[in-house]
Amino acid sequence: MREPRHPPSEQTVSTDVLRFRNTSKVYALARQSVAALTDVTVSVGRGEFVALVGRSGCGKTTFLNLAGALDVPSGGDVLIDGLSTVSLDDAQLTQVRRQRVGFVFQFFRLFPTLSAVENVEVPLQLAGLPGSRARARDLLDLVGMADLGERIPYQLSGGQMQRVAIARALGPSPSMLLADEPTGNLDSETARTIMDLFRRVNIEFGTTVIMATHSMANASRAERVIALNDGRLASDESRNPEAPVG
């Protein structure tokens, strides 16, 4: 077990919400090793909206897994709010995920037997936050789902389920929101609505958003585009995001 050197603290402050320092990730598959990321150095500041692009297999999901403390690097380091993930034990990594990171996935990952409001409430309860039901309802209102809180996932459309997933991810007021192909299962009109919601969260709450996407339309909504190629950093460009918010 890794020896913790810097335990998570509510007082931890860092200019960057995320920093990769010469970060590599190698997976052992059968009799060979596969390098998913190789020597990536990049920082993401607070309040940025970043699109992560590249072909399938380029390392986007691995990047997000490391950024969200779902995995730790094989080499180099990953810092979340200034905390080195390679220095934390499993319990501390769980605490980082619960308090500092929100996850939004392509396939929603809602609990199928729980209502929308209960799905949003789960991470709040796990984090031990008071008034979890009231906050869950407030978050559903934020994403335009206040009237559908008692419905269970099969009673919701894909776009509605993704709104619930975003509300759930925002529950503990995370430093950053990580989204892995969040509109991949949605039609184009619904996808635009979800992207509007991400931009609103980013602008109004200052939440850092890092979104992996194949969609250049989605990438155009970000203020920064990081491209990966074969597990390496290919480019990192700032830009003016398209489309209004509101």
Secondary structure, DSSP 4 states (H G I P E B T S, - for coil): -PPPSS---TT---SEEEEEEEEEEEEEETTEEEEEEEEEEEEEETT-EEEEE-STTSSHHHHHHHHTTSS--SEEEEEETTEEGGG--HHHHHHHHHHHEEEEETT----TTS-HHHHHHHHHHHTT-SSHHHHHHHHHHHTT-GGGTT--GGGS-HHHHHHHHHHHHHTT--SEEEEESTTTTS-HHHHHHHHHHHHHHHHHH--EEEEE-S-HHHHTTSSEEEEEETTEEEEEEE-PPPS---
